[in-house]
């Protein structure tokens, strides 16, 4: 992937050290430290803010207090890569929204190390990348790309770019009002988790949106190289609920799915990448 061709975003921020996954992590809510540790593990596996799991809400509550962290030390090339990928998403989604007569608001992306405070609560490194609709920011731990390679066996720049594009996909959902619709359905009793749950459908749509970005950006920049698409599809496959549960539990429990199976994640990323059309990403009707 010749990512140097990408437009640079001005919306990449570096945490100045106000975060940290210290004793205040999680805000308690009557849960002991053992429960919080379990949530942190779940967050690592499913890329979900544990504060959202504590509250039972996709968004979570207000910011939590954490211990002071050290300023993040950022490799300039790593930041440049993130800036190039984020910039390409800004161009892609800006064009998509403009074509339908709407304005796309760029999200911010904050690089952090150790822990960070967000409008969705405090998060530690264990959470993995996530999007917080409360402040319209994507949060990316500086060590995650190494985790992607070592634990999830997914290397390559396009695999890393897919992860960023997936989180941007959640911001697109926020811009389109999908988050509000999901909360409304949840209040009406539609389950969030499970193989047919709202959470799975929402995550698969973000995968599809990432595929739309991949299609349109490749048409504009011609930056993909042999093996890049395969690396992104492999990343999507490695982080399916069934694959991760089999790895961590030794068994698969569909009732606890939150992101979709490996096959579903590959299917919807490929759907968006093949069509380049946001209309192809309706994961909320029919089989997910």
C-alpha positions in Angstrom: 0.0 0.0 0.0 1.5 3.3 -1.1 0.0 5.2 1.7 2.2 8.2 1.1 -0.2 9.2 -1.7 -2.9 9.9 0.9 -4.2 13.3 1.7 -3.0 14.3 5.2 -5.6 15.0 7.8 -5.2 17.9 10.3 -7.4 16.1 12.8 -4.9 13.7 14.4 -4.2 14.5 18.0 -1.7 13.1 20.5 -2.8 12.6 24.1 -0.9 14.9 26.3 -0.9 12.6 29.3 -4.2 13.3 31.0 -5.4 9.8 30.7 -4.4 6.5 32.3 -6.0 3.3 33.2 -5.5 3.7 36.9 -7.7 2.9 40.0 -10.5 5.1 38.7 -10.9 3.0 35.5 -14.5 2.1 34.8 -16.2 4.3 37.4 -17.1 1.3 39.5 -20.9 1.1 39.2 -20.8 -1.4 42.1 -18.5 -3.8 40.2 -15.4 -5.2 41.8 -12.0 -5.1 40.3 -12.4 -8.7 39.0 -15.4 -7.7 37.0 -13.5 -4.7 35.6 -10.6 -6.9 34.5 -13.0 -9.2 32.7 -14.5 -6.2 30.9 -11.1 -5.0 29.9 -10.4 -8.4 28.4 -13.7 -8.3 26.5 -12.8 -4.8 25.3 -9.5 -6.1 23.9 -11.2 -8.9 22.1 -14.1 -6.9 20.7 -12.7 -3.4 20.4 -15.4 -2.0 22.6 -15.1 0.6 25.3 -15.7 -1.2 28.7 -17.6 1.8 29.9 -20.2 1.1 27.3 -20.4 -2.5 28.6 -20.8 -1.3 32.2 -23.6 1.0 31.2 -25.3 -1.4 28.8 -25.3 1.4 26.3 -23.3 1.7 23.1 -22.4 5.3 24.0 -21.7 5.1 27.7 -21.8 7.8 30.4 -19.8 10.8 31.1 -16.0 11.1 31.4 -14.5 9.2 34.4 -11.6 10.2 36.6 -8.3 8.4 36.0 -4.8 8.7 37.2 -2.5 11.0 35.4 -0.7 9.3 32.5 2.5 10.1 30.6 2.4 12.0 27.3 2.2 9.6 24.4 5.5 9.1 22.5 4.6 9.0 18.8 6.8 7.7 16.0 6.5 10.5 13.4 6.1 7.9 10.6 3.3 6.2 12.5 1.5 9.5 13.0 2.1 10.3 9.3 0.5 7.0 8.3 -2.5 7.5 10.5 -2.8 11.1 9.1 -2.7 9.8 5.6 -5.4 7.1 6.1 -7.6 9.5 8.1 -7.2 12.1 5.4 -8.3 9.7 2.7 -11.4 8.9 4.7 -12.2 12.6 5.0 -12.0 13.0 1.2 -14.0 9.9 0.5 -16.9 10.6 2.9 -16.9 14.3 2.2 -17.5 13.4 -1.5 -20.2 10.8 -0.6 -22.1 13.2 1.6 -21.7 16.1 -0.9 -23.2 14.0 -3.7 -26.4 13.6 -1.7 -26.5 17.3 -0.7 -25.2 16.9 2.8 -22.1 18.0 4.7 -19.7 15.5 6.3 -18.2 16.6 9.6 -14.6 15.2 10.0 -14.0 13.2 13.2 -10.9 13.7 15.3 -8.5 10.8 16.0 -6.5 10.8 19.2 -3.4 8.7 19.6 -2.8 7.6 23.2 -0.7 5.3 25.3 -1.7 3.5 28.5 -5.0 5.2 29.0 -7.2 8.1 28.0 -10.2 10.1 29.1 -13.1 10.4 26.7 -16.7 11.6 26.6 -17.7 7.9 26.8 -15.6 7.3 29.9 -12.1 6.3 30.8 -10.4 3.6 28.7 -7.1 1.7 29.0 -4.9 0.1 26.4 -6.8 -3.1 26.8 -9.8 -1.6 25.0 -8.3 -1.5 21.6 -9.4 1.1 19.0 -12.9 2.6 19.5 -15.1 5.4 18.4 -16.9 7.7 21.0 -19.9 9.4 19.6 -20.1 11.7 22.6 -17.0 13.7 21.4 -17.0 12.4 17.8 -13.4 11.0 18.2 -11.6 7.9 17.3 -9.2 6.6 19.9 -6.2 4.5 18.9 -3.7 3.1 21.2 -0.2 3.4 19.9 0.6 -0.3 20.6 -2.4 -1.7 18.8 -0.8 -2.2 15.4 1.8 -4.4 17.0 -1.1 -6.3 18.7 -2.8 -6.6 15.3 0.3 -8.3 13.9 1.4 -10.4 16.9 -2.0 -11.6 18.2 -4.3 -11.3 15.3 -1.7 -12.4 12.7 -2.6 -9.5 10.4 0.3 -7.5 9.0 0.5 -5.0 6.3 -0.4 -1.3 6.0 -3.8 -2.0 4.4 -4.8 -4.2 7.3 -4.0 -1.3 9.7 -5.8 1.1 7.4 -8.9 -1.1 7.5 -9.0 -0.9 11.3 -9.0 2.9 11.1 -11.6 2.9 8.3 -13.9 0.7 10.4 -13.8 3.2 13.3 -14.4 6.0 10.9 -17.4 3.9 9.7 -18.9 4.3 13.1 -18.5 8.1 12.8 -20.3 7.9 9.4 -23.1 6.0 11.2 -23.3 8.8 13.8 -23.5 11.4 11.1 -26.3 9.4 9.4 -28.3 9.0 12.6 -27.7 5.2 12.9 -26.6 5.5 16.6 -29.9 7.2 17.5 -32.0 4.6 15.6 -30.1 1.8 17.4 -30.8 3.3 20.8 -34.4 3.7 19.9 -34.7 0.1 18.9 -32.9 -0.9 22.0 -35.4 0.9 24.2 -38.2 -0.9 22.3 -36.7 -4.2 23.5 -34.7 -5.2 20.4 -31.6 -7.1 21.8 -28.1 -5.6 21.3 -26.0 -8.8 21.6 -26.4 -12.1 19.9 -25.9 -13.4 16.4 -28.9 -11.3 15.1 -28.5 -8.4 17.6 -28.2 -4.7 16.9 -24.6 -4.6 17.9 -23.6 -7.2 15.3 -25.6 -5.4 12.6 -24.0 -2.0 13.5 -20.5 -3.4 13.5 -21.0 -5.2 10.2 -22.3 -2.0 8.6 -19.1 -0.2 9.8 -17.1 -3.0 8.0 -19.1 -2.4 4.9 -18.5 1.4 5.1 -14.8 0.6 5.4 -15.1 -1.4 2.2 -16.8 1.6 0.5 -13.9 3.8 1.6 -11.4 1.1 0.2 -13.2 1.1 -3.2 -13.5 4.8 -3.7 -10.0 5.7 -2.3 -8.4 3.1 -4.6 -10.2 4.6 -7.6 -8.8 8.0 -6.7 -5.3 7.2 -5.5 -4.4 3.9 -7.0 -2.4 3.1 -3.9 -3.1 -0.6 -3.4 -0.4 -3.2 -4.1 -0.5 -7.0 -4.6 -1.5 -8.7 -1.3 -3.1 -5.6 0.3 -6.7 -6.6 -0.2 -5.9 -10.1 1.2 -4.3 -8.6 4.3 -7.4 -6.5 5.0 -9.7 -9.5 4.5 -7.5 -11.6 6.8 -7.7 -8.9 9.5 -11.5 -8.9 9.2 -11.5 -12.7 9.5 -9.2 -12.8 12.5 -11.4 -10.5 14.6 -14.7 -12.3 14.0 -16.6 -13.2 17.2 -16.5 -17.0 16.5 -12.7 -17.0 15.8 -11.9 -14.9 18.9 -14.2 -16.9 21.2 -12.8 -20.2 19.9 -9.3 -18.8 20.7 -10.1 -17.4 24.1 -12.9 -19.8 25.4 -12.4 -22.9 23.4 -16.1 -22.7 22.3 -18.4 -20.4 20.4 -21.4 -18.8 22.1 -23.5 -17.0 19.4 -25.8 -15.5 22.0 -22.8 -13.3 23.1 -21.8 -12.1 19.7 -21.3 -8.4 19.4 -19.4 -7.9 16.1 -20.3 -10.8 13.8 -18.6 -14.0 12.7 -15.4 -14.0 10.6 -17.3 -14.9 7.5 -19.8 -12.1 8.1 -17.1 -9.5 8.6 -15.3 -10.6 5.4 -18.6 -10.6 3.5 -19.6 -7.1 4.5 -16.2 -5.5 4.0 -16.0 -7.2 0.6 -19.6 -6.0 -0.2 -18.6 -2.4 0.4 -15.3 -2.8 -1.4 -16.9 -4.4 -4.5 -19.8 -1.9 -4.8 -18.3 1.3 -3.5 -21.9 2.2 -2.7 -23.2 3.2 0.7 -26.6 1.9 -0.3 -25.2 -1.7 -0.3 -24.5 -1.5 3.4 -28.0 -2.0 4.9 -27.1 -4.7 7.4 -30.2 -4.1 9.5 -32.6 -6.0 7.2 -32.5 -9.7 6.5 -29.7 -11.9 7.5 -26.7 -10.0 8.9 
